[in-house]
Amino acid sequence: MLRPVQQFKDFIKSHTLFQPQDKILLAVSGGKDSVTMVQLFVASGFSFGIAHCNFNLRGAESIRDQEFVKNLAQQLNVPFHLNTFDTTTYAKKNKISIQMAARALRYTYFEELRLAFNYQKIAVAQHHNDVMETMILNLIRGTGIAGLHGIRPDFNYIIRPMLCFNSASIEEMVEENSFDYVEDSSNSSTKYMRNKIRLHIIPEMKKLNPSLEDTFRKNLSYFSELEELLIEQVSKIKKDIFLEKDHNILINIEAVQNLYPKQLLLFELLKPFNFNLTTVKDIISNLNGIAGKLFFSDTHQLIIDRKQLIISSNEQHILRTKLIEVHENQISFGDFQLAINITESIPKDLHTELNKIYVPTELLIFPLKLRAWQQTDSFRPFGMSGEKKISDYFINQKIPVNHKKNIPILINGDGKIIWICGYRSDDRFKVKSNTKKITIFELKK
């Protein structure tokens, strides 16, 4: 096994997967791929521990695999880590597939072990044929450039040192060295898409191209270089058209219109904010539409404003309603502080200030409420007799769409709006000549 061991060590060194003195956590299922990885680590003289996950999906077979891996670790006198999961319950609770549930549980557990036992990296036994399967799977489901490079040798703390081998070379090592392993019966089931690709689609493709693996290897290299070129180009565009302001990202709509190819580049620009391709297409089709159109990803929202796209984190828009009790003198709301003071010495000149209002104390009904604006809100603007919708007031004031939800609205205990904080107070709460005591509300950023 001298040649495969050297190939293995050369691959690790060329990709700087880890240093020879590092301690590595090996994810071992008990199958031929992970067992061969263990034996290559032994032959290379690397320090490692073994982790096994029992997902309780195959009854007695799952117990058999668990005991096999445990015995292998004992024979090699290396640390052994085991966790069992109720995968089915986890999948139902999180409304995801069994495969996705197993993946989430597996990698969360491995990362916990890495931190707890000071492993430098986590090694999984994916090989070149897995790369082929992933690339085909991504093409079937739909993918961008990133989905065409398949599986990378190193991502965060996960390494894949077996990518230098294909399934045939692993089979050869197993047979030549009589490695013991266990066979997962689910690998032969075609109810999983990946198994269909491995058992049916790839064999048919090999009939058309006997050198399919070499072809994929060349394509992988080409697509990886193409992705690097795209990343570099997108990085340059970001510097030119992204503007950070008040925790938001602003992108000039005219600059977006001038992108070419528009869909590809905008998709890559918005990828860090988790907008999918369908949403990006919708954004493009609405660039010349009415301002205020909203688009959402799992983590962010994008607003098409008059001349720019405004991207903000969803967390910025979770502003909780705050109740203000009678003796409180300071309230936090989003990025603001509302200071409250009561005085009987009424200033002769109650001049208007955007960030400060004076209200007759006797009109206040506690608890007051501080919350974000709602579509149905209306008030009586100071100096006017009729009511006006706050939404119309915002439009007249040309307040950017993304700012509206962050403006605190001060509400009396009877539901009447006292103040659009920082903008305009309600005429019903103005100080009169017979006012004896006033409450001063001052908004601070």
PAVO-47818 format. One line per field, with one value per residue (C-alpha): residue number from 1; residue in three letters; x, y, z. Coordinates in nm, 4 decimals. Last residue first. Example, Ala and Ser with C-alpha at 12.3 -4.5 7.8 and 13.67 -1.06 7.14 Angstrom:
BEGIN
num (2,1) $
residuo (SER,ALA) $
u (1.3670,1.2300) $
v (-0.1060,-0.4500) $
w (0.7140,0.7800) $
END
This chain:
BEGIN
num (445,444,443,442,441,440,439,438,437,436,435,434,433,432,431,430,429,428,427,426,425,424,423,422,421,420,419,418,417,416,415,414,413,412,411,410,409,408,407,406,405,404,403,402,401,400,399,398,397,396,395,394,393,392,391,390,389,388,387,386,385,384,383,382,381,380,379,378,377,376,375,374,373,372,371,370,369,368,367,366,365,364,363,362,361,360,359,358,357,356,355,354,353,352,351,350,349,348,347,346,345,344,343,342,341,340,339,338,337,336,335,334,333,332,331,330,329,328,327,326,325,324,323,322,321,320,319,318,317,316,315,314,313,312,311,310,309,308,307,306,305,304,303,302,301,300,299,298,297,296,295,294,293,292,291,290,289,288,287,286,285,284,283,282,281,280,279,278,277,276,275,274,273,272,271,270,269,268,267,266,265,264,263,262,261,260,259,258,257,256,255,254,253,252,251,250,249,248,247,246,245,244,243,242,241,240,239,238,237,236,235,234,233,232,231,230,229,228,227,226,225,224,223,222,221,220,219,218,217,216,215,214,213,212,211,210,209,208,207,206,205,204,203,202,201,200,199,198,197,196,195,194,193,192,191,190,189,188,187,186,185,184,183,182,181,180,179,178,177,176,175,174,173,172,171,170,169,168,167,166,165,164,163,162,161,160,159,158,157,156,155,154,153,152,151,150,149,148,147,146,145,144,143,142,141,140,139,138,137,136,135,134,133,132,131,130,129,128,127,126,125,124,123,122,121,120,119,118,117,116,115,114,113,112,111,110,109,108,107,106,105,104,103,102,101,100,99,98,97,96,95,94,93,92,91,90,89,88,87,86,85,84,83,82,81,80,79,78,77,76,75,74,73,72,71,70,69,68,67,66,65,64,63,62,61,60,59,58,57,56,55,54,53,52,51,50,49,48,47,46,45,44,43,42,41,40,39,38,37,36,35,34,33,32,31,30,29,28,27,26,25,24,23,22,21,20,19,18,17,16,15,14,13,12,11,10,9,8,7,6,5,4,3,2,1) $
residuo (LYS,LYS,LEU,GLU,PHE,ILE,THR,ILE,LYS,LYS,THR,ASN,SER,LYS,VAL,LYS,PHE,ARG,ASP,ASP,SER,ARG,TYR,GLY,CYS,ILE,TRP,ILE,ILE,LYS,GLY,ASP,GLY,ASN,ILE,LEU,ILE,PRO,ILE,ASN,LYS,LYS,HIS,ASN,VAL,PRO,ILE,LYS,GLN,ASN,ILE,PHE,TYR,ASP,SER,ILE,LYS,LYS,GLU,GLY,SER,MET,GLY,PHE,PRO,ARG,PHE,SER,ASP,THR,GLN,GLN,TRP,ALA,ARG,LEU,LYS,LEU,PRO,PHE,ILE,LEU,LEU,GLU,THR,PRO,VAL,TYR,ILE,LYS,ASN,LEU,GLU,THR,HIS,LEU,ASP,LYS,PRO,ILE,SER,GLU,THR,ILE,ASN,ILE,ALA,LEU,GLN,PHE,ASP,GLY,PHE,SER,ILE,GLN,ASN,GLU,HIS,VAL,GLU,ILE,LEU,LYS,THR,ARG,LEU,ILE,HIS,GLN,GLU,ASN,SER,SER,ILE,ILE,LEU,GLN,LYS,ARG,ASP,ILE,ILE,LEU,GLN,HIS,THR,ASP,SER,PHE,PHE,LEU,LYS,GLY,ALA,ILE,GLY,ASN,LEU,ASN,SER,ILE,ILE,ASP,LYS,VAL,THR,THR,LEU,ASN,PHE,ASN,PHE,PRO,LYS,LEU,LEU,GLU,PHE,LEU,LEU,LEU,GLN,LYS,PRO,TYR,LEU,ASN,GLN,VAL,ALA,GLU,ILE,ASN,ILE,LEU,ILE,ASN,HIS,ASP,LYS,GLU,LEU,PHE,ILE,ASP,LYS,LYS,ILE,LYS,SER,VAL,GLN,GLU,ILE,LEU,LEU,GLU,GLU,LEU,GLU,SER,PHE,TYR,SER,LEU,ASN,LYS,ARG,PHE,THR,ASP,GLU,LEU,SER,PRO,ASN,LEU,LYS,LYS,MET,GLU,PRO,ILE,ILE,HIS,LEU,ARG,ILE,LYS,ASN,ARG,MET,TYR,LYS,THR,SER,SER,ASN,SER,SER,ASP,GLU,VAL,TYR,ASP,PHE,SER,ASN,GLU,GLU,VAL,MET,GLU,GLU,ILE,SER,ALA,SER,ASN,PHE,CYS,LEU,MET,PRO,ARG,ILE,ILE,TYR,ASN,PHE,ASP,PRO,ARG,ILE,GLY,HIS,LEU,GLY,ALA,ILE,GLY,THR,GLY,ARG,ILE,LEU,ASN,LEU,ILE,MET,THR,GLU,MET,VAL,ASP,ASN,HIS,HIS,GLN,ALA,VAL,ALA,ILE,LYS,GLN,TYR,ASN,PHE,ALA,LEU,ARG,LEU,GLU,GLU,PHE,TYR,THR,TYR,ARG,LEU,ALA,ARG,ALA,ALA,MET,GLN,ILE,SER,ILE,LYS,ASN,LYS,LYS,ALA,TYR,THR,THR,THR,ASP,PHE,THR,ASN,LEU,HIS,PHE,PRO,VAL,ASN,LEU,GLN,GLN,ALA,LEU,ASN,LYS,VAL,PHE,GLU,GLN,ASP,ARG,ILE,SER,GLU,ALA,GLY,ARG,LEU,ASN,PHE,ASN,CYS,HIS,ALA,ILE,GLY,PHE,SER,PHE,GLY,SER,ALA,VAL,PHE,LEU,GLN,VAL,MET,THR,VAL,SER,ASP,LYS,GLY,GLY,SER,VAL,ALA,LEU,LEU,ILE,LYS,ASP,GLN,PRO,GLN,PHE,LEU,THR,HIS,SER,LYS,ILE,PHE,ASP,LYS,PHE,GLN,GLN,VAL,PRO,ARG,LEU,MET) $
u (-3.0225,-3.1995,-3.5705,-3.6971,-4.0396,-4.1216,-4.4222,-4.6060,-4.7859,-5.0379,-5.1840,-5.4323,-5.2685,-5.2584,-4.9856,-5.0519,-5.1696,-5.4658,-5.2439,-5.0421,-4.6639,-4.4396,-4.1030,-3.8501,-4.1005,-4.4295,-4.6006,-4.9079,-5.1036,-5.4377,-5.4873,-5.6444,-5.3166,-5.1390,-4.9163,-4.5591,-4.4546,-4.0862,-3.9424,-3.7626,-4.0422,-4.0401,-3.6650,-3.6574,-3.9116,-3.7144,-3.9107,-4.0281,-4.2102,-4.5251,-4.4896,-4.4396,-4.7468,-4.9509,-4.8491,-4.9236,-5.2807,-5.4070,-5.6728,-5.8223,-5.7749,-5.4135,-5.1478,-4.9829,-5.0751,-5.3917,-5.3018,-5.3567,-5.2232,-5.3821,-5.0550,-4.8658,-4.5710,-4.3311,-4.4023,-4.3866,-4.6872,-4.8068,-4.9139,-5.0550,-5.3065,-5.1480,-5.3755,-5.3066,-4.9340,-4.9897,-4.7358,-4.4119,-4.2157,-3.8485,-3.6634,-3.8113,-3.8130,-4.0961,-4.0559,-4.2327,-4.1341,-4.2562,-4.1211,-4.3585,-4.2236,-4.4418,-4.2020,-4.2085,-3.9228,-3.9134,-3.6088,-3.6685,-3.3538,-3.3198,-3.1397,-3.4213,-3.6364,-3.4805,-3.6934,-3.5961,-3.7886,-4.0202,-4.2567,-4.5897,-4.5185,-4.4029,-4.4859,-4.2483,-4.3576,-4.0730,-3.8786,-3.7884,-3.7036,-3.3296,-3.3156,-3.4339,-3.1040,-3.1248,-3.0809,-3.1916,-3.2048,-3.1724,-3.3323,-3.6938,-3.6789,-3.6780,-3.6645,-3.4582,-3.5090,-3.2568,-3.1993,-3.4316,-3.4696,-3.7335,-3.8382,-4.0309,-4.1688,-4.1666,-4.1122,-4.3411,-4.1786,-3.8654,-3.6533,-3.9476,-3.8389,-3.4866,-3.6147,-3.8332,-3.5334,-3.3323,-3.6161,-3.6100,-3.2293,-3.2269,-3.1576,-2.9329,-2.7793,-2.4321,-2.5866,-2.6994,-2.3903,-2.3729,-2.7380,-2.6864,-2.3915,-2.5699,-2.8960,-2.7345,-2.4830,-2.3948,-2.4701,-2.5937,-2.9428,-2.7808,-2.5793,-2.8992,-3.0627,-2.7903,-2.7181,-2.7559,-2.6508,-2.7992,-2.6481,-2.7032,-2.5217,-2.3019,-2.2714,-2.2275,-2.1707,-1.7968,-1.6551,-1.9204,-1.8301,-1.4670,-1.5694,-1.8048,-1.5164,-1.2868,-1.5613,-1.6338,-1.2674,-1.2463,-1.5633,-1.4116,-1.1008,-1.3164,-1.5204,-1.2054,-1.0600,-1.3889,-1.4211,-1.0803,-1.1764,-1.5141,-1.3432,-1.1033,-1.3980,-1.5894,-1.3054,-1.5403,-1.7590,-2.0933,-2.1031,-1.9694,-2.2798,-2.4984,-2.2948,-2.3245,-2.7053,-2.7934,-2.6207,-2.4479,-2.7193,-2.9969,-2.8072,-2.7829,-3.1585,-3.2500,-3.5338,-3.2842,-3.1773,-2.8377,-2.6611,-2.9405,-2.7896,-2.4845,-2.2003,-1.9580,-1.5779,-1.2780,-0.9691,-0.8158,-0.5114,-0.5289,-0.9110,-0.9647,-0.6941,-0.8495,-1.1974,-1.0538,-0.8917,-1.2240,-1.4202,-1.1956,-0.9028,-0.7506,-1.0731,-0.9866,-0.8402,-1.1811,-1.1451,-1.4105,-1.2902,-1.3980,-1.4115,-1.1195,-1.1058,-1.3940,-1.6961,-1.8575,-1.7122,-2.0366,-2.2544,-2.0549,-2.1281,-2.4996,-2.7259,-3.0442,-3.1753,-3.0484,-2.7223,-2.6644,-2.7178,-2.4757,-2.2083,-2.2721,-2.2462,-1.9196,-1.7756,-1.8837,-1.6933,-1.3811,-1.3889,-1.5810,-1.4237,-1.4797,-1.2005,-1.2725,-0.9861,-0.7705,-0.9079,-0.9025,-1.1245,-1.4219,-1.3944,-1.3634,-1.6212,-1.8829,-1.8017,-1.8548,-2.1910,-2.3189,-2.1937,-2.3787,-2.7057,-2.7377,-2.6476,-2.8844,-3.1680,-3.0980,-3.1070,-3.4259,-3.5917,-3.6833,-3.9831,-3.7753,-3.9844,-4.0388,-3.6665,-3.5695,-3.8237,-3.6873,-3.3257,-3.3579,-2.9816,-2.7004,-2.3568,-2.0204,-1.6622,-1.3605,-1.0037,-0.7339,-0.5972,-0.6040,-0.7908,-1.0140,-1.0994,-1.1884,-1.3996,-1.6045,-1.6443,-1.7801,-2.0036,-2.1724,-2.2134,-2.3831,-2.6103,-2.7215,-2.7813,-3.0010,-3.2488,-3.1707,-3.2643,-3.1240,-2.8974,-2.5888,-2.3047,-1.9394,-1.6309,-1.2708,-0.9603,-0.6437,-0.2663,-0.0999,0.1527,0.0818,-0.0057,-0.2554,-0.4135,-0.4364,-0.6021,-0.8653,-0.9368,-0.9794,-1.2346,-1.4184,-1.4491,-1.5187,-1.8104,-1.7790,-1.9428,-1.6247,-1.5900,-1.2198,-1.1205,-0.7687,-0.4825,-0.2236,0.1491,0.1580,-0.0102,-0.3568,-0.5412,-0.2578,-0.3938,-0.0576,0.0279,-0.2950,-0.2718,0.0926,0.0083,-0.2684,-0.0573,0.2230,-0.0176,-0.1641,0.1889,0.3039,0.0000) $
v (5.8307,6.0402,6.1215,6.3652,6.3466,6.6285,6.5845,6.9035,7.0333,7.3107,7.3496,7.6395,7.8182,7.5006,7.2406,7.0219,6.6620,6.6669,6.8199,6.4968,6.5260,6.5251,6.3878,6.2575,6.0275,6.0086,6.1427,6.1127,5.8470,5.7737,5.4205,5.5117,5.4416,5.6945,5.5918,5.6906,5.5650,5.4764,5.5024,5.1803,5.0428,5.3567,5.3685,5.0927,5.2720,5.5945,5.8918,6.1149,6.3430,6.3196,5.9404,5.9152,6.1320,5.9101,5.5998,5.7902,5.8294,6.1803,6.3173,6.6664,6.9748,7.0639,7.2462,6.9273,6.6366,6.4497,6.0812,5.7625,5.4080,5.1295,5.0288,4.9908,5.1958,5.0426,5.0497,5.2595,5.2319,5.4404,5.2623,5.4953,5.7558,6.0922,6.3918,6.5230,6.5457,6.8093,6.7118,6.8841,6.7402,6.6875,6.5337,6.7438,7.0595,7.3143,7.6163,7.6083,7.9646,8.0593,7.7349,7.5543,7.5083,7.2217,6.9613,6.5937,6.4201,6.1289,6.0251,5.8001,5.6164,5.5022,5.2356,4.9838,5.1137,5.1916,5.3659,5.6280,5.8066,5.5373,5.6343,5.6076,5.2876,5.2790,4.9615,4.8609,4.6878,4.4770,4.5844,4.2838,4.4755,4.4957,4.1183,4.0665,4.2153,4.4983,4.5402,4.8629,4.8731,5.2233,5.5061,5.5153,5.2231,4.8541,4.6916,4.3830,4.1724,3.9535,3.6233,3.3620,3.5676,3.8328,4.0747,4.3989,4.6425,4.9926,5.1950,5.1123,4.9270,4.9899,4.7376,4.4957,4.2369,4.2361,4.1728,3.8863,3.7217,3.7604,3.5956,3.2928,3.2724,3.2560,3.5435,3.4277,3.7664,3.6433,3.5405,3.8951,3.9900,3.6436,3.6629,4.0195,3.9039,3.6089,3.7949,4.1078,3.9614,4.2426,4.4925,4.8326,4.7968,4.7226,5.0459,5.2370,5.0826,5.2147,4.9595,5.0438,4.7963,4.8666,4.8956,5.2737,5.3124,5.0724,5.1531,4.8750,4.9833,5.0058,4.7831,4.5233,4.5261,4.4431,4.1519,4.0233,4.0114,3.8247,3.5767,3.5198,3.4460,3.2070,3.0357,2.9861,2.8361,2.5894,2.5126,2.4240,2.2046,2.0210,1.9808,1.8112,1.5744,1.5122,1.4068,1.1823,1.0133,0.9729,0.7962,0.5228,0.7937,0.6859,0.3600,0.5555,0.7765,0.4678,0.3537,0.7099,0.7188,0.3805,0.2879,0.6155,0.8507,0.6372,0.6216,1.0018,1.0366,0.8113,0.5605,0.3562,0.1445,-0.0228,0.2143,0.1561,-0.1860,-0.0229,-0.2726,-0.3317,-0.3282,-0.5560,-0.4595,-0.7492,-0.5440,-0.6087,-0.6217,-0.2997,-0.1149,-0.2216,-0.1183,0.2226,0.2503,0.1655,0.4173,0.7059,0.8407,1.1901,1.3022,1.0859,1.3760,1.5431,1.8117,1.9830,2.2639,2.5492,2.3883,2.1796,1.9269,2.0980,1.9003,1.9654,2.2492,2.2788,2.3878,2.7077,2.8109,2.8197,2.5218,2.3461,2.0254,1.8006,1.9953,1.9789,1.6027,1.5615,1.7655,1.5775,1.2368,1.3311,1.4603,1.1403,0.9505,1.1482,1.0425,1.1382,0.9943,1.2701,1.4299,1.6785,1.9191,2.0535,1.8248,1.9904,1.7432,1.9688,2.1912,1.9101,1.7010,1.9765,2.0236,1.6529,1.6600,1.9533,1.7824,1.4590,1.6082,1.8392,1.5631,1.3127,1.5668,1.6487,1.2785,1.2197,1.5081,1.8335,1.9574,2.0517,1.8434,1.5688,1.5407,1.5430,1.2693,1.0511,1.1101,0.9939,1.0097,0.8008,0.9457,0.7754,0.8954,0.6653,0.7657,0.5474,0.2080,0.0662,-0.2439,-0.0322,0.2042,-0.0904,-0.2425,0.0782,0.0952,-0.2611,-0.2073,0.0964,-0.0765,-0.3791,-0.1492,0.0269,-0.3120,-0.4176,-0.1394,0.0535,0.4162,0.4571,0.7448,0.5907,0.8370,0.7352,0.9382,0.8141,0.9866,1.0829,1.1331,1.0737,0.7961,0.7681,0.3977,0.4683,0.7581,0.5394,0.2659,0.5110,0.6372,0.2776,0.2246,0.5411,0.4273,0.0590,0.1286,0.1466,0.4880,0.6684,1.0442,1.0889,1.3592,1.4868,1.5708,1.7917,1.7037,1.6359,1.9745,1.9859,2.0113,2.2067,2.1230,1.9975,1.8396,1.6405,1.5255,1.4237,1.2225,1.0291,0.9673,0.8445,0.6108,0.4918,0.4051,0.2247,0.0000) $
w (1.8657,2.1302,2.1389,2.4014,2.5632,2.8044,3.0308,3.1196,3.4273,3.4723,3.1226,3.1158,2.8205,2.6134,2.5447,2.2406,2.2776,2.0369,1.7665,1.7353,1.7207,1.4159,1.3051,1.5575,1.7189,1.5341,1.8414,2.0591,1.8691,2.0307,2.1622,2.4984,2.6821,2.4619,2.1728,2.0861,1.7393,1.7010,1.3469,1.2491,1.0310,0.8179,0.7586,0.4953,0.2777,0.2659,0.4113,0.1301,0.3780,0.1682,0.1518,0.5287,0.5887,0.3589,0.5591,0.8816,0.7634,0.8205,1.0527,1.0220,1.2397,1.1626,1.3656,1.4915,1.2622,1.3650,1.3569,1.1563,1.1909,0.9808,0.8083,1.1361,1.2617,1.5135,1.8851,2.2017,2.4316,2.7216,3.0376,3.1369,3.0191,2.9423,2.9011,3.2546,3.1735,2.9042,2.6331,2.5297,2.2369,2.1595,1.8638,1.5845,1.7923,1.8025,2.0279,2.3627,2.4509,2.7975,2.9422,3.1794,3.5279,3.6429,3.5026,3.4076,3.2247,2.9789,2.7731,2.4703,2.3602,2.0005,1.7965,1.8454,2.1293,2.4663,2.7317,2.9890,3.2640,3.3958,3.6816,3.4935,3.3043,2.9431,2.7521,2.4749,2.1531,2.0136,1.7065,1.4913,1.1752,1.2262,1.2777,0.9199,0.8055,0.5559,0.1826,0.0143,-0.3651,-0.4997,-0.6935,-0.5750,-0.3327,-0.4237,-0.0822,0.0019,0.3110,0.4851,0.6675,0.5203,0.2029,0.1407,-0.1322,-0.0816,-0.3414,-0.1946,-0.5089,-0.8022,-1.0904,-1.2974,-1.1064,-1.0787,-1.3389,-1.1933,-0.8400,-0.9620,-1.1337,-0.8115,-0.6181,-0.8489,-0.8231,-0.4445,-0.2046,0.0800,0.1714,0.0730,-0.2657,-0.3512,-0.5520,-0.7122,-0.8202,-0.9423,-1.1549,-1.3152,-1.3780,-1.5247,-1.7683,-1.7839,-1.5101,-1.6322,-1.4801,-1.1439,-1.1643,-1.2464,-0.9391,-0.7065,-0.4358,-0.0657,0.2047,0.5474,0.8975,0.8926,0.5583,0.3619,-0.0087,-0.2642,-0.6276,-0.6909,-0.4156,-0.4906,-0.8614,-0.7807,-0.5553,-0.8251,-1.0751,-0.8329,-0.7446,-1.1145,-1.1901,-0.8953,-1.0178,-1.3635,-1.2033,-1.0099,-1.3223,-1.5195,-1.2439,-1.2026,-1.5771,-1.5885,-1.3065,-1.4683,-1.7915,-1.6007,-1.4283,-1.7564,-1.9395,-2.0660,-2.2242,-2.3700,-2.1746,-1.8792,-1.8910,-1.8511,-1.5489,-1.4065,-1.4360,-1.2851,-0.9589,-0.8661,-0.9915,-0.8480,-0.5177,-0.5063,-0.5667,-0.2712,-0.3226,-0.5248,-0.2283,-0.2680,-0.0292,0.2245,0.3002,0.4596,0.4179,0.7030,0.6761,0.7189,0.5182,0.3271,0.2187,-0.1562,-0.1570,0.0373,-0.1564,-0.4897,-0.3829,-0.2893,-0.6341,-0.8010,-0.5910,-0.6952,-0.4964,-0.4557,-0.2910,0.0098,0.2140,0.2535,0.5201,0.7337,0.9610,0.7314,0.3870,0.2612,-0.0245,-0.2107,-0.3255,-0.6626,-0.8677,-1.0599,-0.7684,-0.7261,-1.0868,-1.0157,-0.9696,-1.0715,-0.9172,-1.1969,-1.2319,-0.8566,-0.8548,-1.1463,-0.9632,-0.6391,-0.8057,-0.9732,-0.6469,-0.4701,-0.7389,-0.6430,-0.2777,0.0376,0.3529,0.6091,0.8131,1.0934,1.1647,1.4507,1.7210,2.0629,2.2484,2.3284,2.0199,1.7675,1.9519,1.9351,1.5646,1.5023,1.6811,1.4762,1.1599,1.2274,1.3535,1.0517,0.8040,0.9649,0.9515,0.5868,0.4971,0.6978,0.5124,0.6854,0.8833,1.1912,1.4332,1.1764,1.0965,1.4668,1.5434,1.2615,1.3623,1.7212,1.7578,1.9016,1.9723,1.9858,2.0274,2.0207,2.1089,1.9445,2.0517,1.6963,1.8094,2.0340,1.7481,1.5228,1.8013,1.8332,1.4541,1.4414,1.7456,1.5889,1.2525,1.4158,1.6211,1.3014,1.1340,1.4253,1.3486,1.0283,1.1103,1.4610,1.3533,1.5141,1.4626,1.4866,1.5760,1.5575,1.6957,1.5117,1.5113,1.1748,1.1123,0.7390,0.7636,1.0450,0.8564,0.5467,0.7541,0.8845,0.5312,0.4149,0.6937,0.5864,0.2245,0.2971,0.5288,0.9069,0.9369,1.0398,1.0775,1.1586,1.4083,1.3360,1.5745,1.4080,1.4014,1.0261,0.9511,0.8012,0.4686,0.3084,-0.0396,-0.1704,0.1672,0.2028,-0.1597,-0.1185,0.1942,0.0159,-0.2943,-0.0672,0.1114,-0.2207,-0.3495,-0.0334,0.0000) $
END
